[in-house]
Amino acid sequence: MLAKRYPKNCLLTVIDRYSAAVHNMEQVVMLPSLLQDAQLSVQGRWAGGPDLYNCFTMLKAICVEVDHGLLPREEWQVKMAGGEANEADNEGTRETDAEVLRQRDVEAQFHLHFSSLHHILTHLTLKAQEVTKIYQEITGQAM
């Protein structure tokens, strides 16, 4: 149950729903290893994709960032590159990014990112609920 009340399509409501679904998934899934080699149902968009264990770990990692904030850009780049970030490249990237941002309509860009984030969090919330349901079926806890 959500602790706060926001309008239905408010981003904060979507974030709260996602966080609650992942925290529920973490409480229900006591043995994540049971999710290995299990796939989402045929109706799931990830059918034939990563197993439920990979979905479980991805959903938890995203929830940490949603709950606690993003890594600073430089740390994120190092994490994604798997090594040290080159300072000269970072400076060039920052200048290019700033130039592109000035050229675009900021309001349109905000709307695009906002609606995309809303859609992605809604999709991930459904996936967390599905992982929880399948785990309960595997362990015989289905309600």
N, C-alpha and C positions, 0 to 999 in steps of 0.2 A: 504494500500500500504506500502511496506517495505521501510524504510528510507535508508538502506544500501544495497550495492550489494555485495554478496558473491557467490561463486560457488553453483550450484543447490543443491548438496548433502552435503554441508558444515553444520556442526552442528549449527553454528551461524545462518544460513538461516532457519533451522528447528525451532530453538528457537524463532527467530523473527516472523516466520509464526504463531507459537503457541500463542505467546504473542499477536500478532495482532488479531487473531481469538477470543481469550478470551476477549480482550478489546472491540472488536466489539460486542460480545455477551453481555457484560455488558452494552453497550450503547443501544442496541436494547431491551433487557429484562428489562422493567421498572417495571413490577410487577412479581417478581419471584414466588410468590404464585400461579400464574396461571399454573405453571409447575408441581405443586403437582398432583400426581396420573396420570399424562400423561406419557406414555411410549415411548421409541424410536421405530422407525418403525421396521417392521419385518426383514428388511435387516440389521438393526443395531445389532452389536454383543451383546449389553446389553439388547436386547429385552427380556422381562420377568424379568429383573433385577431391579435395583434401578429406581425410577421414575426420571423424568427430573429435578426436583428440587434438588435432591441429586447429580445428575450429574453436575448441574450448580454450586452448592456450592463446589464440589470437584475440578472442573476445575478452579474455582477462587482461591482456596487455593493453588493448585499446581502452578498456575501462579505467585502468590506472592513469592513463593520460587524460581521459575525460574528467576523472575525479581530482587529479592533482596538478593538471596543467601540462603543457608541452615542454619538451626539452628546449633549451636555447638553440637557436638555429645552427650555430657552429657545432654544438654537441650532437645534434641530430644528423648533420652532414657527416661527421666522423663515424657515428653509429651506422649510417646507411652505407658509407664507403668501406667500413670495416678497417679503417686505418686513420692516420693523421691527415687532417685537412690542410691543404696548401693555402697559406694566407694570401698570396698574390691572386689566386683563383677566386678566393672569397671576396676580395675587394672588387674585382672585375664583375663578379656576379651581382654584388650589391648595387653597383652603378647601373648595370643593365636592368635589374629588377626595378630600380627607382624610375628609370626612364620609361619603361613599359607601363608602370603604374600611372605615371603622369599622362600618358597618351590615352589611357582607357577611361571610360566613364566610371567613376568610383561607385556611383549608386547602382549601376547595372552589374558591376563586378561583385558588390556586396550581395545583391539579390541572388546572383548565380551561386555564390559560395554558401549563402544562408540556406537556400532551397536544396542544394546538394547535400549539405550537412544534415538537414532535416531528413531527407530521403535515406541517406546512409545509416543514420542512427536508428531510424524506424526499421530498416531492413535488418540491422544487426540485433535489434531487440527481438525480432521474430526468430532469428537464428539462435539466440541464447535460450529462448523459450523452447525451441525445437530440440536443442541439445539436451536440455533438462528433461523434456518429455521422453526422448528416446532412451536416456540413461535410466529413467524410472521404469521403462518397459523392459530394458535389459536386466535390471535387478529385481523385477517383479513388484515394484512399488507403484505402478501405474494406478491413478485414481479414476 
